[in-house]
Amino acid sequence: MTAPLDRGAAAPERLARPRLAITRDFAAPVERVWRAWARPEEMLRWLGPSDWPATEVRADLRVGGAWRACLTARDGRDVLWQSGHYLEVDPPNLLRFTFRWEGTNHEDGPGVETVVTVRFDRLDGGRTRLTLTQDGLVSERSAGGHSRGWSSTLDRLDGYLRSGGDHPCG
């Protein structure tokens, strides 16, 4: 386990804002689900909602390391960039990272930083329970949008894992 990075002053304000929590079970071993989150070449195949799939993913998976992804609208007319830094990396149990939208074409806008925590729990039968929380969303409307986005993203991850990781999932 790598020691967590403390982001300090912004934490109390962020924790006072809305929180999102999603739990999903996957028919894949915890190490396999972890790998899908840990390797940019795999993330590219499932990251992003079905109508905004990732078209570029970069990640330096270590505490303090940066990540960045470009989501592109299915019609190709618009892009959304998201980025952050890894706060805690504990393979294959936990990922915690900051999350922010770049630019002004997302409802949360620039300057809003949230924290995403992804827990990977081993279940019987080679299955994995993934619990994702996102703290510090700007409003209940934003939480609803992120909930829809993460739910669609996790649907794509499920399809990717079920396919054996051989192709992107729409």
N, C-alpha and C positions, 0 to 999 in steps of 0.2 A: 504494500500500500504506500502511496506517495502522500506526504503530509499535505493537508488542505491549505489552500491559499486564502487568507483573510482579506476581504474587500472593504472592511472597516466602515467608514462613516455613512455610506449610503444604505447600509443594511437596515437600520430601524425604520427609515422612511419606506423602504421597499416592502418590508414585512407588514406595514400597515395597509397596504393596497391589496386588491383581490388576489386570490390564489386559485389555481387550477389543479385538479388531481384526476389522473386517469390510470386505471389498472387494466392490464390485458394479459391473458395467458397465451403462450405460443407453444406449438408442438415441435419444439427444438430444444436441444440442451443449452444450458446457460452459457457455456463457452461459445457456442455458435451464435447466439443472440448478441453476446458481448462483441464478438468479432465484427458483426454487421455494423455496430456503432463505432468501432475502433478504427476501421480501415476506410479511408476516404474513397477508394475505388469501389467499395461495397456500398457506402452511404449514397454514392451517386446513383445507385440503381433503385433506391427506395425512398430517399429523403424528399420531403415535400408532399403537400396534398396532391390528389390525383389531377386537379386542374392547374397546379403550379409545381411540376416536378423539378427537382434539382438538375441543373445543367453544368454546374461546376461545384466541386467541394474540395477544400483544403483543410488539413487538420494536423496540428503538432500535438499529439496526445501525450501531454505531460502537464503537471501543475504549472500554471503560468503560460503554457503554450496557447497559441491562438488557433481559432477555427474560423472559417468563412465559407458561405455557400450562396450560390446564385439560384434563385427559383425563377423559372420562366413560364409565363402564361402559355397554355396549350396552343393559343393562336399565334404565339410568338411576338405579340405586340408590346409586351411590357415585361420588365424584370423586377424582382425584389431581391435585394442583398440582405443577408443576415450574418451576424458575426458575434464573436465573444472570445472569452478565455476560459480555459479549464481551471477549476478551483480545487477539485478533488478527483483523483483517478485511483480506483481500487479494483483492478481486474480480478475476477469477472463479476464483481458485486455492485459497484457503484460508479457513476459518473456524475459530477456536478460542474456546471459551467454557466457563465453569464451568457445572456442572449439579448441582442438588440437588433433592431431594424436600421439599416443605413438609408439615407435619403429621406425624402418627404412624401413618397407615394404609398405609405402605409399608415393606417389610422393611429398607430402608436407614435409615429414620428421620431425624429432624431432626439437623442438624449435620454430616452427611456431604456433603462437596463433592468432586465429581470434575471432571476436565477432559476435554472432548470436542474432538477435532480432526477436521475434515472437509477432506480434500484432493480437489480436482477436477482430474483430468488429462485433457487432450484426447487422443482416440484417432482413428485414421483413420476415414473414413466418417461424420464428424459424430457420433461416439459419445463418451461420457464415462465414465471410470473414477473412481468415488468410493471413497475409502478413509476409513473412520471408525474412530478409536481412542477409547477411553474409559479414562483412567487414574485410579487411586485408588479402585476399587471395594472394598467392605468385606470381601468373601469370594468364594470360588469360586462359591458358591450365588448371590450377588448378580450376579456376572459372567454366570452362565448365564441368569438372569432378564433382565438387560439385553440379552444376546445375542438371546434370543427376541423381546424387545420391539423392538429396533432392526431385526432381520431382517424382522419383520412390517411395521414402519414403512417400511422401504425397499421392500418389496413394494408397499405402498400408493403410495409415491412413483413407482415404475415404472408402475403402472396409471394414475396421474394424468398422468404425462408422455406415455404412449402414447395417452391419450384426447384429447390436445391441451390438457389443463388445463381442460376444460369442466365436469367434475363431480367430486364427492368419490368416492374409491375405498374400498370396503369391504374 
